[in-house]
Amino acid sequence: MSTDLYSAIAIAVSLLPVLTLALRDPKRLRSRRSAQRTAAASERRVLAVLALVPGLVLATLGQWPAFLIWLGSVSAAGWLLVLWLSRESGRVVAEP
Amino acid sequence: MIRLSQERAKTLLAIHGWSAVFLGLLLYAVILTGVASVFATEIGDWSSPLPARVEDPFPPGTDGMIRGLAETVDPAFHEELFFFPRAGNRLYAFFHAHETGEDGTPRERGVAAEFDPSSGAMIKRVEGTGDDIEAQDDANALAHFMVDLHVRLHLPHPWGLLLTGVLGLAMLVAAVTGFVVHRHLIRELFTLRRRGDRLLTARDTHVIAGTWNLPFAFVLAFTGSYFSFGSAFGIPAMAMVAFGGDQERMIETVIGNPPATDETPAVMGDLDAMIADARERSGAQVGFVQVQHWGRADALVTMFMDYREGKLLGPNYVYGGANGGFRYTKPSLGLTDSTGSALFSLMSPLHFGNFAGVFSKAVWFALGFAGAYVSITGLLLWTTRRQAQRGWRHLAAATHAVGYGLPLGLVLAAWAYFGGRALGFDVNTAMMSTFLMTLAASCAVAWRVEALATARRGLLGATGLALIALPVLRMTSGGPGWADAFGTGLQTLVAFDIVVVLGGLFCLWTLRRVPQPATAPLAADDELDEAART
């Protein structure tokens, strides 16, 4: 399997729990005064571990280029995800 | 504690604020140009393509090109030869000898030539010192402009490297202190409040980008400082302590490849065969070739290979130059594998992100962009919330001028490159003067307009429009159009044009946002942080 394929699979697998964590994050939902169900602490811990598992697998396999791409992509995607989720309220004020 | 009058305390506070913002803006400039430099190779290929796509910069026949050049070069310059691909996959070769410059620093002097690998034709031949030759390298000038701004802010050696090294350390400090100061990083990993005060939103925006980018801020700052200080301070200091100031001898010893001296003339072995052998051994492409003592019995040829699939370290192979026989696999440092050599070799992929083609470069670009975003949002937050105080209006204006004027300056430098090349001007002078004039104009805009938000919109809008028009300028100044590009296998040119236009559209898209006036511009840091915790 190529580095690109290893990376793509690992990123996809990690982003699912990251997305779930973001959607059910208590602080984010509280700040939006949302009544949606929040994730319990134990649930968040499990999701966090699941998000990290692909990185551990890549490291165990010695796929270091894929590991770095995975780490960087999940970091960048997490940032963009937060920006995207914060836009739901429709009022945009941040600069720049 | 030193007792100060109120007036003197205010003056010192102003100096403190100005110096912090000045360093912060320089750091932003280094990070932003680093983002562009991730794609330096692609910028070179895009700005100066050869008439047709070059699949292999080291094709069979490379030996003939190099051998032909060697016959026309003064044997004094046969001391060392580099050859490697540059803009548009031109094969660049530089026969040179080492000498000491007027300022006491080592430099190279010799003959450089560029070849079109497809035809084997020599495109250009230049003689002089390394700097003279670099100054005449129009094909790579745009990429070099970006990289040099990133590496040393276009300042003379070693001051530019020392400054960027210090800025790298400042980034490390900012990352560590940011980590310590924001105690709820994990808890607030997904929290970005758009409701309420604008400054609270700006604070969240800055913290969120910084938090997600934190691991790479450490990595990029550390490796960047390492590269800056290694060249500017580490090598000269080590040479002074252990080699009586002889940097060449020190590098030869540390690298571990000093050829045994045998000045007997000898016919060089077949470079094509060595390149083919290195490819077969590694399964990777050749990245860079060094030949020591061309045409002598003690000649050595070192092949520096690109990264292999699934690896972060590329192998280096050494061949006997006179017979072309394989000698040994060489670590980056010394002659046997070591942890130090592996760590030394890891610095490059970790900093440049070039270990897995466009995929890893795109990720490094995104992470660099996040770093630039963190630095400029931090500076904007810091200066904007104080702009009602005496002196801080100027700092807020300076932050807007550099924050939004620098990207515009870089894009207009590219305009100057294409325009200057078409009109026959010196492209380096054209780029630098345009860049500086743009920064000056950005300062004028930021200081003249009443509302800084207007300056931001004007500069960002100008950047967007300049980016959108850039591919048109590239084509009208002699670059291939899209039909020609498709016909000659230069599809990457079209892809890069599209990316540039999308960047411009993104700039214009961000203009739809109209910042609301802050309700508490003078809120203290702790008040803001307290608000953030609730």
Interface residues (C-beta under 8 A of the other chain):
Chain A: S2 T3 D4 S7 L21 A22 D25 K27 R28 S31 R32 G62 Q63 W64 P65 A66 L68 I69 L71 G72 S73 S75 A76 G78 W79 L81 V82 L83 L85 S86 R87 S89 R91 V92 V93 A94 E95 P96
Chain B: R187 E188 L189 F190 T191 L192 R193 R194 R195 R198 T201 A202 D204 T205 I208 A209 W212 N213 P215 F216 Y307 E309 G310 K311 L312 P349 L350 G353 F355 A356 G357 F359 S360 V363 W364 A366 L367 A370 Y373 I376 T377 L380 G403 Y404 A453 R456 L460 T510 R513 P515 Q516
